[in-house]
Amino acid sequence: MQTLLNPTNDYVFKRLFVEAPELLVALINDLRPDLPDIASVEILNPNIEPSDLTGKYIILDVLARDTQGHCYNVEVQVRRYGAWHKRGLFYLARTLGGQLSVGEDYQELRASVGLHLLDFDLFTASEQERQQALWRFEMRDEQQPSVTLGNILQMNLIELSKADRLGLAPGPLRAWVTFFKHWQEELTMATVAHEPVQQAMNRIRELSADEEARRLAFVRERALHDEVSFLNEARREGREEGRQEGMQKGREEGREAGREAGREEVAQNLIALKLLADEQIAAASGLSEAEVKALHERLKH
């Protein structure tokens, strides 16, 4: 039996939903149930360029627009890096700002919705954060969250691994989480009744039987592994460079401390002779005159 391609590979993810827009419609409807269901979408970035598969820091997302003009940025993310959320906000804001032409009314603005499936735990600082896997960020007042500027700019995050561990209430969202986490488990997937997820499984089987799709998925996976290795190597080199600099600084500080001790020893010997003035001792030892006076005081006690 042939191994199935991983739907969290962003190349596979994009092929899956770009080539079956009805599945993308179902995914959007299931992930953002606060908005009215949509019936169809136009894929705004259907192509996958060869350079996209090997480019560093590239995420293969799906950008779509429904018949009402609302835009959706849908992506899966398996790598956690420091500025990923800023990137998401930047592209979401750019999508919102790009809707209007010169002279058009702001009333024509439609929602820009980000749907991000994260295959890693993001919020873990507190027990409360560790017990939540679904997040929605909108423009709301800090003191009165019920006062909102609307959901015209909205970012939805789903921590897949956490959602799978915590267990969601039975329904479409739970079915999608099961798909993205257990696509290889035939018995588990057989228990999922949600029709769009079953269709997604069929598409994964079709893609997995396509040798070219398998090759390109491997190219993409290798590029992601290379990127992670590159970043880890850079961190290791940075730590080693810092360690070497620390050791060098320690040696220099040690030498300086040794020189300081040597100067003080010379000054102490000259003070003990009681033959020279402080100014002469300072010139002979390398200490300042103030340091010689302070040494005098210490030796008296």
C-alpha positions as CSV (number, residue, x, y, z in Angstrom):
1,M,0.0,0.0,0.0
2,Q,1.4,3.4,-1.0
3,T,2.1,5.9,1.7
4,L,-0.3,8.8,1.6
5,L,1.0,12.4,1.2
6,N,0.8,14.6,4.2
7,P,-1.9,17.3,3.9
8,T,0.1,19.6,6.2
9,N,2.8,19.8,3.6
10,D,1.9,23.2,2.2
11,Y,2.4,22.1,-1.4
12,V,0.0,19.2,-0.9
13,F,-2.4,21.5,1.0
14,K,-2.5,24.0,-1.8
15,R,-3.0,21.4,-4.5
16,L,-5.7,19.8,-2.4
17,F,-7.8,23.0,-2.0
18,V,-6.9,24.9,-5.2
19,E,-7.9,21.9,-7.4
20,A,-11.1,21.3,-5.5
21,P,-12.6,24.7,-4.7
22,E,-15.7,23.0,-3.2
23,L,-13.5,21.6,-0.5
24,L,-12.1,25.0,0.2
25,V,-15.6,26.4,0.5
26,A,-16.4,23.6,3.0
27,L,-13.2,24.3,5.0
28,I,-13.9,28.0,5.2
29,N,-17.5,27.5,6.3
30,D,-16.5,25.0,8.9
31,L,-13.6,27.1,10.3
32,R,-15.4,30.4,10.6
33,P,-19.0,29.6,11.6
34,D,-19.7,33.2,12.8
35,L,-20.1,34.4,9.3
36,P,-22.8,33.4,6.8
37,D,-22.0,30.3,4.7
38,I,-20.5,30.9,1.3
39,A,-21.4,29.0,-1.8
40,S,-18.4,29.5,-4.0
41,V,-15.0,31.1,-4.2
42,E,-12.6,32.4,-6.8
43,I,-9.0,31.3,-6.2
44,L,-6.8,34.4,-6.5
45,N,-3.4,32.6,-6.5
46,P,-3.9,29.2,-8.1
47,N,-0.4,28.7,-9.5
48,I,2.6,27.2,-7.8
49,E,5.8,28.4,-9.3
50,P,8.9,26.1,-9.2
51,S,10.8,28.7,-7.2
52,D,8.0,28.6,-4.5
53,L,8.9,25.0,-3.7
54,T,12.5,25.7,-2.8
55,G,12.4,29.4,-1.7
56,K,13.3,30.1,1.9
57,Y,10.6,31.4,4.2
58,I,7.9,30.9,1.6
59,I,4.5,29.6,2.7
60,L,2.2,28.2,0.0
61,D,-1.1,29.7,1.1
62,V,-4.5,29.9,-0.7
63,L,-6.0,33.3,-1.3
64,A,-9.7,33.2,-2.3
65,R,-12.6,35.6,-2.7
66,D,-16.3,34.8,-2.3
67,T,-19.2,36.2,-4.4
68,Q,-19.7,39.0,-1.8
69,G,-16.1,40.1,-2.1
70,H,-14.9,38.8,1.2
71,C,-11.3,37.5,1.0
72,Y,-9.8,34.5,2.8
73,N,-6.2,33.7,3.3
74,V,-6.0,30.0,4.2
75,E,-2.8,28.2,5.1
76,V,-1.2,25.5,7.1
77,Q,2.0,26.2,9.0
78,V,4.3,23.5,10.4
79,R,7.2,25.8,11.4
80,R,7.2,28.1,14.3
81,Y,9.4,31.2,13.9
82,G,9.4,34.5,15.7
83,A,7.7,36.8,13.2
84,W,5.2,34.4,11.7
85,H,2.2,36.2,13.2
86,K,3.5,39.6,12.0
87,R,3.7,38.1,8.5
88,G,0.1,36.9,8.8
89,L,-1.1,40.3,9.9
90,F,0.9,42.1,7.2
91,Y,-0.7,40.0,4.4
92,L,-4.1,40.2,5.9
93,A,-3.9,44.0,6.2
94,R,-2.5,44.2,2.6
95,T,-5.4,42.1,1.4
96,L,-7.9,44.5,3.1
97,G,-6.2,47.6,1.7
98,G,-5.9,46.2,-1.8
99,Q,-9.7,45.9,-2.2
100,L,-10.4,49.5,-3.0
101,S,-9.4,51.4,-6.1
102,V,-8.7,55.2,-6.0
103,G,-11.9,57.1,-5.3
104,E,-14.0,54.1,-4.1
105,D,-16.1,54.3,-0.9
106,Y,-14.8,52.7,2.3
107,Q,-18.3,51.2,2.6
108,E,-17.3,48.9,-0.2
109,L,-14.7,47.2,2.0
110,R,-15.4,43.5,2.6
111,A,-13.9,41.2,5.3
112,S,-10.4,39.9,5.1
113,V,-10.2,36.7,7.1
114,G,-7.1,34.7,7.9
115,L,-7.5,31.0,8.6
116,H,-4.2,29.6,9.9
117,L,-3.9,25.9,10.7
118,L,-0.8,25.5,13.0
119,D,0.8,22.1,13.4
120,F,2.5,23.2,16.6
121,D,1.5,24.6,20.0
122,L,1.7,28.4,20.0
123,F,0.2,29.6,23.3
124,T,1.6,27.7,26.2
125,A,2.5,30.3,28.8
126,S,-0.4,29.6,31.2
127,E,-2.7,26.7,32.1
128,Q,-5.5,28.6,30.6
129,E,-3.7,29.0,27.3
130,R,-2.8,25.3,27.3
131,Q,-6.5,24.5,27.5
132,Q,-7.5,26.5,24.4
133,A,-6.8,25.5,20.8
134,L,-9.1,27.8,18.8
135,W,-8.3,31.5,18.7
136,R,-10.0,34.5,17.0
137,F,-8.4,37.9,16.9
138,E,-10.4,41.0,15.9
139,M,-10.4,44.7,16.5
140,R,-11.9,45.0,20.0
141,D,-11.6,47.4,22.9
142,E,-9.3,46.2,25.7
143,Q,-11.6,47.3,28.6
144,Q,-14.9,46.3,26.9
145,P,-14.3,43.4,24.5
146,S,-18.0,43.5,23.6
147,V,-17.3,46.8,21.8
148,T,-15.8,45.9,18.5
149,L,-15.0,47.5,15.2
150,G,-16.5,44.5,13.4
151,N,-14.9,41.4,12.0
152,I,-13.8,43.0,8.8
153,L,-10.2,42.2,9.8
154,Q,-10.1,38.8,11.5
155,M,-7.4,36.2,12.2
156,N,-8.4,32.7,13.2
157,L,-5.8,30.3,14.5
158,I,-6.3,26.6,15.1
159,E,-3.5,24.7,17.0
160,L,-4.0,21.3,15.5
161,S,-2.0,19.2,17.9
162,K,-3.5,20.9,20.9
163,A,-7.1,20.6,19.5
164,D,-6.5,16.9,18.9
165,R,-5.2,16.3,22.4
166,L,-7.9,18.4,24.1
167,G,-10.7,16.9,22.0
168,L,-13.3,19.1,20.4
169,A,-17.0,18.7,20.4
170,P,-18.3,16.4,17.6
171,G,-18.8,18.3,14.4
172,P,-17.2,19.5,11.2
173,L,-14.2,21.3,12.9
174,R,-13.3,18.1,14.9
175,A,-13.5,16.1,11.6
176,W,-11.0,18.5,9.9
177,V,-8.6,18.3,12.9
178,T,-8.8,14.5,12.7
179,F,-8.0,14.6,9.0
180,F,-4.9,16.8,9.4
181,K,-3.6,14.8,12.3
182,H,-4.6,11.2,11.5
183,W,-4.8,11.0,7.7
184,Q,-2.6,7.9,7.7
185,E,-4.8,6.0,10.1
186,E,-7.4,4.2,8.0
187,L,-9.5,2.9,10.8
188,T,-9.7,6.4,12.4
189,M,-10.6,8.1,9.2
190,A,-13.3,5.5,8.5
191,T,-15.1,6.8,11.6
192,V,-15.3,10.4,10.2
193,A,-18.7,11.0,8.7
194,H,-18.2,14.6,7.5
195,E,-18.6,14.3,3.8
196,P,-16.1,17.1,2.8
197,V,-13.4,15.4,4.9
198,Q,-14.1,12.1,3.1
199,Q,-13.7,13.9,-0.2
200,A,-10.5,15.4,1.0
201,M,-9.2,11.9,1.8
202,N,-10.1,10.7,-1.7
203,R,-8.2,13.7,-3.1
204,I,-5.2,12.8,-1.0
205,R,-5.3,9.3,-2.3
206,E,-5.4,10.6,-5.9
207,L,-2.5,13.0,-5.3
208,S,-0.5,10.2,-3.6
209,A,-0.9,8.0,-6.7
210,D,0.6,10.8,-8.9
211,E,4.3,10.3,-9.2
212,E,5.0,13.9,-10.1
213,A,2.9,15.2,-7.2
214,R,4.9,12.9,-4.9
215,R,8.2,14.2,-6.3
216,L,7.2,17.8,-5.9
217,A,5.9,17.2,-2.4
218,F,9.3,15.6,-1.6
219,V,11.1,18.6,-3.1
220,R,9.0,20.9,-0.9
221,E,9.6,18.8,2.3
222,R,13.3,18.7,1.6
223,A,13.4,22.5,1.2
224,L,11.6,22.9,4.5
225,H,14.0,20.5,6.3
226,D,17.0,22.4,4.7
227,E,15.6,25.7,5.9
228,V,15.2,24.3,9.5
229,S,18.7,22.9,9.3
230,F,20.1,26.2,8.1
231,L,18.4,28.1,10.9
232,N,19.6,25.6,13.5
233,E,23.1,25.7,12.2
234,A,23.1,29.5,12.3
235,R,21.9,29.4,15.9
236,R,24.6,26.8,16.8
237,E,27.3,29.0,15.1
238,G,25.9,32.0,16.9
239,R,26.1,30.2,20.2
240,E,29.6,28.9,19.5
241,E,30.8,32.4,18.4
242,G,29.3,33.8,21.6
243,R,31.0,31.2,23.7
244,Q,34.3,31.9,22.0
245,E,33.9,35.6,22.5
246,G,33.0,35.0,26.1
247,M,36.0,32.9,26.7
248,Q,38.2,35.5,25.0
249,K,36.7,38.2,27.1
250,G,37.2,36.1,30.2
251,R,40.8,35.6,29.3
252,E,41.3,39.3,28.7
253,E,39.5,40.2,31.9
254,G,41.7,37.6,33.7
255,R,44.8,39.1,32.3
256,E,43.7,42.5,33.3
257,A,42.8,41.3,36.8
258,G,46.3,39.7,37.0
259,R,48.0,42.9,35.9
260,E,45.9,44.9,38.4
261,A,46.9,42.5,41.2
262,G,50.6,42.8,40.1
263,R,50.4,46.5,40.2
264,E,48.9,46.5,43.7
265,E,51.6,44.0,44.9
266,V,54.3,46.4,43.6
267,A,52.6,49.3,45.3
268,Q,52.3,47.4,48.6
269,N,56.0,46.5,48.6
270,L,56.9,50.2,48.0
271,I,54.5,51.4,50.7
272,A,56.1,49.0,53.2
273,L,59.5,50.5,52.6
274,K,58.1,53.9,53.7
275,L,60.7,55.7,51.6
276,L,58.6,57.1,48.7
277,A,55.8,59.5,48.3
278,D,52.4,58.4,46.9
279,E,53.1,60.2,43.7
280,Q,56.4,58.2,43.2
281,I,54.7,54.9,44.1
282,A,52.0,55.6,41.6
283,A,54.6,56.2,38.9
284,A,56.5,53.1,39.7
285,S,53.6,50.7,40.1
286,G,51.3,51.9,37.3
287,L,48.4,52.7,39.7
288,S,46.9,56.1,39.9
289,E,47.7,58.3,42.9
290,A,44.2,58.0,44.2
291,E,44.5,54.2,44.0
292,V,47.8,54.4,46.0
293,K,46.1,56.5,48.6
294,A,43.2,54.0,48.8
295,L,45.7,51.2,49.2
296,H,47.4,53.1,52.0
297,E,44.1,53.3,53.8
298,R,43.3,49.6,53.4
299,L,46.7,48.6,54.7
300,K,46.2,50.7,57.9
301,H,43.3,48.5,58.9
